[in-house]
Amino acid sequence: MKAGLYPKIAADGIRKNGRLYVPYIGTCILMISVFYIMHLLGFSDIFDKYIDSTTAKEMMRFGTYVMAVFGMIFLFYTQSALIKGRLKEFGLYSVLGMNRRNIGKIVFFENAITWLISMAGGLFVGIGLSKLAELGYSKLIAVEVSYKFNLSFSSIITTVIVYSIIFFLIFLNAVRQVRFASTINLINADKAGEKPPKANWIVGILGFIILASGYYIAIKIKQPLAALMWFFIAVILTIIGTYLVLIAGSVLLCRILQKNKKYYYKTNHFVSVSSMAYRMKRNGASLASICILLTMILVTISSTAALYLNREQTLRNHYPNEINVTAKDDGFVENYKERVSKMENAVNKCALENGAAISDPMAFSSYGLNGYYDNDDTVVIDADPYSTLASTLDWDRVVQVCFFDLETYNRLNGKNETLTDGKILLGFDGNIRVGDKLTVGKKTFDVEKKVNYKDGKMKNAVGTSSVSTVVLIVNDLNETVAEYKDSKDRNGDPMLSWLWNYNFDTGLSGKDQIDLRSKIGDAIKNELNDPDFIRYYSFSREAERADFVSTFGGLFFLGILLSLIFLVSCVLIIYYKQISEGFEDQSRFGIMQKVGMTKENIKKSINSQMLTVFLIPIAFACLHLAVVLPIIHKLLLLFGHNNMPLLIGCAGVCVLICGIFYAVIYKLTSNAYYKIVS
């Protein structure tokens, strides 16, 4: 054959199958352009001139890797659906004398043409929109906007290399599909029905058990650290369970509808149910894929939007005052009051010398240690709790124990509590239940009263922890914790740690606050003159704001881009599902029209099928979102976000917007299906 014949046949095949290729190429262009933009924002030097831009760049670098992996997986999926629509055509080529090698050449040139158009279009769109993306990203992470156009040749080269590899792998997969199919199977590919999967009750019950296990983990987890460890296990179980339940459920649903004579033997239901039953297994798999993508969209946007919108409150949770000074030491600090006095004097002197008017001060000392919850009245501290519980992953049992003296508690919370000698006030949260006594290590404390330590400034002193917290308020701090001064972890380091915090407002401008923060460290160092005590830090809320905005803005921007890709992928799955099923049902509806079925009946039948099929994924996605919101909330606690109502509100808005968009997709794809079958 002439050398130019294969490219001509390939180009002609793409043109004649534009209904299949145009959405596929459009998706490739979108994914390539987004990959280029993410690589540009993450790996170029656009943001290098800004302080605290490292986190923002890391967000985009992570997104670049996600796009590469997801792009490969999804393009494999869509190309498989696309090539299936061409199998009959390849079968005709085989009948006309072409062997598998000749057909492979046609597939190669089709893939090459698609690669060329997609790469050129993707880079063109990516480069064209990169400035707009950069401006939007700069706005979200609150850095100065630059109107200089940036073109990164390294990003172009990386994009070409990554997606060239993906297209090559796609080509190999397409050749595999064609090479191992017989001519008869190729010709009859669009008529190959499916048998209902065997033992569907077993599949359904197994899927329900797996799905329920994922739900149970999501609901059971009490603490953020445990949520971090179990989250991906819950996600995997939910995905597997969703596929099995919907595959088996589609079979069961069709059988139930067919047995319901009043429903089944109606013009607008008979054909639609029969069509669904014809492709039971594939229906379930497609619906599960759509459901998982919708869930990913809802979870991604809800969580990142909540983080971004709550960024100021999260910043204030971490840094309750304009200036926050901290000192730490490991083990027992016998003369801590003397050190505290020196440090407070040094900080106050430095602040006054720099024009600060100290207001709303909050100073405290405390001790802390970690253990694990053994039973209702015992916290074990004999070993490193993280290594002890690692084998069982029972992270909900990890406990943070904090010791405060009574004077500090009364001062911070505006109380006037008193304590009997040898007794304690007890506060706790998380997965803790305590009676009248509490044993910490080998020492047992009598509880005089249980208090809510979060009803004043003590909540800032304790802070937000990723594990359960127990707060012991005692008369004499050093006398109480002396019991634990010899406790060591598995590395031989003291388990006891001492903490001092001094926070206050200044009335200074943001720049002056940042300047004061940098001077406080030197003032403490000069005052203490103690080379063995060097772990002291000073923070300015204003200085840390840039990092918070950069982190949460970067996550939100990344969430928007990834959700856009997930949404387009979801649309494409639905579109190919409708197009492929439309061609499969075309002959059946043709026969039905010959025996008296009108176009109005066809429309009613299509609407019945679409509503039955389309409501399942969005309903399951909303159910998944409702179940995982608690574990998402606990994961956001690791960032300092503790606003559940805002998270629920963001989730509700996302469901509403996604539902409207989903309805539009339903309308468009049902029209495309109707045009094919009628």
N, C-alpha and C positions, 0 to 999 in steps of 0.2 A: 504493500500500500504506500501511497505517497506520504512523505513526511508531514506535509501540511494538513493531511486529512484529519488526524486525531485532534489537533487544536480546533479545527473548524467544527467537528462533531461536538466537541466539549462545549464550545461557545454557543452552538446552536441548542444544545441540551439545556444549558443554563438559561438561555433566553426563553425557550418554550416552557420551562418549569419555573418561570419567574415567581409564581405564587409561593413556591417553596424556597427559592434561593434569595429573593429580596429580603424577607425578614431575617434569614440566616446571616447574610452579608451585613445587614444593618446592625445586627447584634454583635458581629465580629468587630465592626467599626467602632461601636460604642465601647466594647471591652478594651480594645487596643488604645483608644483615646483616653479612657479613664486610667489605664495602666501607665501611659506616658505622663499624665498629669500627676499621678501619685509619685512616680519615680522622680519627676522634676521637683516636686515640693519636698520630697524626702531626702534626695541624694545630691541636689545641686547646692550652690552656696547662696541662694536667695535670702535665707534668713540668718546667715552666719553673723551678720553685723548686729543682730539683736541679742540682748542679754536674755537668758532663760529660753532660748529657742530650741534647745536640745530635745526637750520632751515633744514639742510639736513635730520636729523632724522624725523622731522615733515613731510617732503615730503613723505618719505617712509611709515610712519604711515598712512597718508592719502591714499596712494596707496593701502595699506593693506585692508582698509575698502572698497575701490572701488572694489578691486578684489573679496572680499567676496560677495558683492551685485551683481556685474556683473556675477560672477561665478554661483551664484544660478539662476539668470534669464536665462542665456544662456544655462546652463545644463538642465534646465527645458524644454527649447525650443528644444534642440537637442534630449533629451530623448523622447519627445512627437513624434518627427519625427521617431525616432528609433522604438518605440513601435508600431507605426502604421504599420511599415513593418512586424511586427510579429503577427498582429491581425488575419490574415488568418490561421496561424499556431495554434494560441490559439483556433480558431473556430474549427479546426479539432480535437484538444484535447477534446473540449466540445462534439463533435459528438461521439467520442470514449468513452464517459462516465464520463469524468472529470467534476466536478462542479466548480463554481467560486472560492471556497475556495482552491481546488487543484491547479487551475491555479495561484491563488494568491501566493501559496507556491513556484511555479516555478519562478514567477516573483521575489519573495523575494530572492531566491538563485541566480538568475541571477544578481540581484542588489548587493548581498553580494559578489559574485565573482568579479564583476566589481569594487566594492569598494576596495576589497583587492588588486587586481592587480593595480588599479589606485593609491591607497595610497602608496603601496610599491614602485611602479615605480616613482611616483611624488616625494616622499621623497628622493629616491635614486638619481634622476636627480637633484633635488633641492640642496641636500647636495653636490653632485658632482660639480655642476656649481656655487655654492655659492661663492667660492673663486674667480672665474673668474669675477662674478658679482661685488664682493667687490673691486677687483682691478680696474675694469672699472669705478665704482662709485667713488673710491678714485681719479682716474685720472680726472674725470669731475669736482669734487668739490675741486680739487687741495690740497689734504692733503697727508701726507707722506704715502707711500705704505708699508703695513706690510705683510710679507709672512707667518705669522703664520696662520695655519688653524683653523677656528672658527666653533664650533659645538654648537648650542643652543638647549638645551632640552626643554626650554619653547616654542621656536618656533615650534619644532616638535609636542609638546602636543597641542598647539593652532591650528596648521594646522590639526591635526587628529580630534580634536573636531569640528572645523568649517565645514570641509568637510564631516564628519560623519553626522552632522545635515542636510547638503544639500542633501546627498544621501538618508537619511531617508525620507525627504520630497519628493524627486524624486520617491522613492518607493511607497509612499502613492498616488502620482499622477498617477503612472502606474496602481496601483490596481483600482483606480477610473475609468480609461479608460476602463479596462477590465470588471469590475463588472457591469457597467451600459450599456453594449452593448449586444444585443441579439446574439444568435449563428448564425443566418442567416446573421446579419450585420457583425459579425466577419469574416465569410467565404467570404463574398462579399466585404470586406473593400477595396480591391484594385481595385474593379470595380465600386465603388460608384462615379459617376460623379458629377459635380456641375452644378446647374442651374445658368444662368447669374443673378447677383444681380439685384433686382427690383429697379426701379427709379434711374438708374445709372447716368442719367443726373443731378438729384438733388444731388446725392453723389459727382459727379464730380464738379459741380458748387460750392457746399459747400466747398469741398477740395481746390478748386482754391482760393476761398475767404479767407480761413484760411491761406493757403500758402502765398498769397499776403499780408495778414496782418503781418505775420512773416517777410517777406521781407521788408515791409514798415517800421516796427519798426527798423530793422537792418540798413536801409538806412537813416532814419529820425534822429536817435540819433546823436547829435552833440558833446556832452561832455562825458568824461570818467565816471563821477559819474552817469550820466543817463544810460550809457551803462551797468554799473555794476548792476543797478536796473532792467533794462529791458531785459538783455541778456537771462536769463533763460525762460522768457515769450516768447521771439522770438524763442528760441530753441524748446520749447514745441509746439508752433503753427506750426513751420516748419515740425516737425516730424508728427504731426497729419495730416497736409495738404498733406505731401508726401504720406502717406498711402492712404488717400482718393482719391487723384488724380491718383495714380498708379493703385489702385483697379478699379476705374471707367474707367481710361484711357485704361487699358488692354482690357476691354470689348469694348470700343469705337474703339480701334485700330483694334481688330479682326473683328468687323463689317464693318469697312471701307475697310479692306483688302479683306473681303469676297465679298463685293459689287463691288470691282474692278475686273472685269472678266478677264482682260488681265493679271493681277498679280496672281489672285487666282487660275485660272485653268491652272496651270503649275505644272509639276511633282514635282519640288523641293519646291514649295510653298503650294500646296494643302494640303498635309499631315501635314506640320508644322503649318499652320494656324489653321487647324481643331484640332490639338492636343492642341494648345494654347487656343482655344475657349472652349475646353472640361474642362479646369481647370482655368477659367478666374480669379475668385476671389483669388484663392491660388497663382496664378502667380503674381498678383498685390501685395499681402502681402509680398511674398518672395522678389520681386524686391525692394519693399520699405525698407525691413530690410537690404538688401545688400547695398542699397543706403545710408541709415543712418550710417551703419558701415563704409563705405568708407569715408563719410563726416567726421565722428569722427576721423578717421585715419589722413586725410589730415589736419584738423584743429589742432589736437593735436601736430603732428610733426612740422607743419609749425610754429606755435606760439612758442613752446618751443625751437625749433632750432634757430629762430630769436632772442629770448631772450638771449640764450647762446652765439651765435656768436657776438652779440652786447654788451656783458657784460662790456667790457672796456669803450666803449663810454657812456653807461648808468651810469657807475661809475663816469665818468668825468662830466656828466651832473649834478649829485647830488653833487659832490665835485670838483669844477672847478680848485682848487689849491691843493697843497700838504697838507697845513694846512688850516683849515676852522674853524673860531671862531665865535660863535653866542651868542647873548644875547637877551632876550625877557622880556617884562613887559606888564602887562594888564593895559589898560587905558591911560590917558594922562600923559606924562613924561615931565614936564616943564624944568627940568635941564638936558635934555638928552645930550646936547653938552659937558657939564662938565664931565658926566659919560663916554662918548665916548673917550674924551681926556685921562682920567685916564686909561681906559682899553687898548687903543692903546699903551700908554706908557708902561704899564705893560707887554703887549704881546711882544713889540719890545725889551724891556730889557731882558725878559726871553729868547727870541729867540737868541739874540746876545750872551748872557752868555752861551748858549749851542752850540755855533759854527755855527749858521745858518746865511747864507747870504741872507737877505730878498730881493726877486725879484718878479716882476709882482704883486704888491699888489693891492687889490681891497677892499675898505672900503666904507660903506654907511649906512645911517640910513633911515628908512621908517616907515610909519604907514599903518595899514591895518584894514579893517572891511569887514564883509560879508553882503550881501543883496540879494534881488531877483529883477530880471528885470521885470518892470511893463509894460513899453511901450518903444517906440523908444528913449526917452530922460530921463527916470526916473529909478533910482535904489532905491527901498524901503528898509529902514533899521529899520523900527519901531518894527519889531518882529524877532524872530529867524527864518531865512529863511528855515532851514531844517525842523522845525516842521510845518511851514506854508504850505510848499509844499508837505509834506508827504502824505496828503490825496489824492492829485492828481497825485503824482509821476512825476510832471513836473520838473525834476531836471535840465533840460537844462536852466531854468530861474535863477538858483543860480549863483551869481556873487561874485567874489573876487575883492575888490576895494583896490588899492595900491596908497599911496601918497609919492612922492619924491620931493625934492627941485631941483630947476633948476641947481644949481651948481653940484649936484651929477649926473644929467642926462648928462650935458656937459662933465664932467670929464670921466665918464664911457664909453660914446659913441663917445668921441672925437669931440664933436659938439661945436658950438658957438652961440647957440640960445639965444634970448632975449624975455622977456615977458612984456606986458603992465600990469600995476597995475590992479588987479581984474580979470585977464584972466589966462587961463591955456593952457598948451600943453596936448594933449590927445592921449593916445595910447590904443588900445583895440584889443582883439581877441576873437574867439569863437562866440557864438550866440548873438552878440551885434551889434546894429546899432544906431549911434548917429549923430545928426545934428549939428547945431551951438551952441546948449546949452545942458547942462547935469545937471540934478537934482539928487543929492545924499542926501537922507533923505529930509530935509526941505531946503537945501541950493542949489541954482542954480548957475552953473558956466558957464561963457562965454568961448567958445572954440576959442582960437586965431589960433591954428594950430593943425592938426592931424599928429602924427608922428608914425613911426615904431619903437617901443621901443626895438625891437629884433635885430637891426642892429649893436649892439656892446655888451659890457659887461653887459648892462642892462638886457639882456635876462637871464643871470645867477643870477642877483639880484632879478628879479621877480620869476624866476624858472618856472618849469612845473607844472601847476595846473590841478586838475581834474574837474574844473569848468571854466566858462568864466571869463576873466580878464579885468579889466578897470584900466589903469594907469593914474593918474593925476599928472602932473608936475607943481609945483607952486613956487612962489617966496619965501614965508616964510612958512615953514612946520608947525610949532607950531601954528602960527596965523590961518592957514587954518583949521587944524583938531580940534581946540578948540571948534568948533561948535558941535562936536560929543562926547566930553568928558563925558557928562552925559547920553549918550545912553546906555541902559541896555538890555540884552536879557531876555528871560522868566524866567531864573534862578536868575536874579538880578546881573549878572556879566557884566563888561564893554564889549561892543561890539568892542571898539577900542583897538588895540594892537600895541605895538611898537617893532621894530626889528632892531638890529644892526648886521652887518656882517663884518668880517675882514678876508680876504683870502690872502694867499701869498705862494710863493714857497721858499724852503730853501736851496736846493743843498745838503741836508743831505742824508745819506743812509736810507733805509726803516726802519731799527731798530731805528735809531736816530730820525726819524720823529715821530715814535710811542712814544718814550720816551719824546720828546718835547711836544707832545699833552697832555700827562698826567701831565706835569709840568705847563702848561699854566693856567689850572683851578685854581691851588693854587695861582699862581701869581696874577690873577685877584681878587681873594677873599681877598688876603692880601692888595692889592692896594685900593679896594673900602671900605673895612671895613664897609659894609652895610648889616646887617642881613636881611633886608626886600627885598633886591634885590639879589636873589640867582639863578635865572634862566639863567645861562650862561653855554655854552657847547663848547668844543673844539673837533674837529674831524681831524683825519689824513686819507687821501685817502688810504694810505698803510694799515692802520689798518682795514678800512672798506672793502678792496678788498676781504678778505677772506669770509666775509658774503655775498657779491654779488655773488662770484663764487660758494659758497655753495648753495645759493638759486637757481640761474639759472641752475647750473649743476644738482642739485637735480630735478628740474622741467624737464630738458631735459632727464635725465635718466628715470624718471617716465613716461614721454611721450613715450619714446622708448619701455618700457615694456608694457604699456597699448596699444600702437599701435600694438605691436606684438600680443597681445591677441585678439584685435579687428580684426586683419588681419586673424588670424587662425580661428576665429569665422566666418568671412565672407567666407573663403574657405569652412568651414564645412557646412554652409548653402547652398552654391552653390552645393557642392558635394551631400548632401542629396536630394536636389531638383532634381538634374540630375538622381541620382540612383532611387529615388521613381518614377519619371516620366518615366524613362527607363523601369521599370517593368510594369508600367501601359500601356505604349505604345507597349510593346513587342508583345502582341497578335494582335494588330492592324497592326503593320508592318509585322507580319507573314502572315496575310490575304492578305495584299498588295503584298507581294512577291509571293503568290500563284496565284494572278491574273496578274502577269507579271512585278512587280516592281523589278528592279535590285538593287544590292548592291551599285552600283554607284549612282543610283537615291536616295537611302536611305541616302548616305553621303551628297549629295547635299541638300536634305530636312533637314537633321540635321544641316548643316551649316547655312541654311537659318533661321531656328528656333533659333539657338544659337546666331547668329549675331543680330537678331531682339530683342531677350530677353536681351542679355548681354550688348548691347550698352546703354540701357535705364538707368540702375543704375549709370554707370560711368559718363554719360552725366549729369544726375541730380545732382550727387555729385559735379561735377565741377561747375555747376551753383550755388549750395548752397554755395560752398567755395567762389566764386566770390562775392556773395551778402554779406556774413558775414565777409569778410576781413576788411571792414571799421570798424565794431563794434569790431572785434578782435584788430585792431590797437588802438582803443580808450581804450580798456581794458589794453593793454600793456603799454599805457601811465601812468597808475597807478603805474607801476614798474619803470617808467622813460625812457622806450624805445620809441624813437621817430624817427624810421628809417623805413618808409613805403616801400621804394624801396627794402630793405633787406627782409622784410616780404613777399613782392610779389615774390622776387627771390626764397625764401625758398618754398613758395607755388608752384611755377612753377616746381622746382626740384622734390618736393613731388608728384605732379600730374604725371610727367614723369615716375618716378620710380614705382608709384602705377599702372600707365597704363600698363607698361611693365609686371609687376607681374600679373596684371589682365588678360592680353592676354595669359600668360602662364597657368593660371587657366582655362581659356576658352578652350585652346587646350587640356589639360589633362581631364577635365570633359566631353568634347564633345567626346573624345575617349572612355571614360568609358560608356557613354550613347550609343554610336554606338555598342560597344561590346555586350551590353545587348539586344538591339532591333534587332540586326542582327543574 
